[in-house]
């Protein structure tokens, strides 16, 4: 038993050393030490294919969150801010046969508002191709793409219920619009996640919106994501 403990502790210490000295400084830390469901090969593949803006931890968080939520919570899934489809593919890998609704201008970010004056983003950034994303995700069932400025394009889903929503829109006004549209449609236990919570406009929109709501905004420590778990039933 002492030898087993020694070897086990050595393995844990070695893994922790690699994580601290090699992975974390480079933003490559993907999963907790000893987690055997790392999805590392999938995350690397998607990063290479799509120039995904998420780091490894953020990608892992989306995968594991979607896998967990579709097991227990009813409803569709949605993403606003698709870019080249990297995070959309992660959602597709975990959603099963659920319907996924994807929204993007496909011409880049819209005009910045007064709440975004200190941001590093600019109008037209992150432009992509609708047809390229459609082709990239073509092998997955029940994926629906909508081109244009959200929520002007959201009328087809105005009565839908959702178990997971991912906002990656970088700016105050689009974030606020996404929260106002999807929050009432989230199932009880559903999760709404936002990227770029470190961007001033996004942080202001999220904090402002949830100030009088029962949910707590939780920030992920290894990236710029935040999320909330819907406390009450959808009220559409």
Helices and strands as residue ranges (DSSP letters): H 2-18, I 19-23, G 24-26, H 40-50, H 56-72, E 76-80, H 86-95, E 100-104, G 114-116, H 130-136, E 143-147, G 155-157, E 162-167, H 172-182, G 183-185, E 186-194, H 200-209, G 210-212, E 218-219, E 226-229
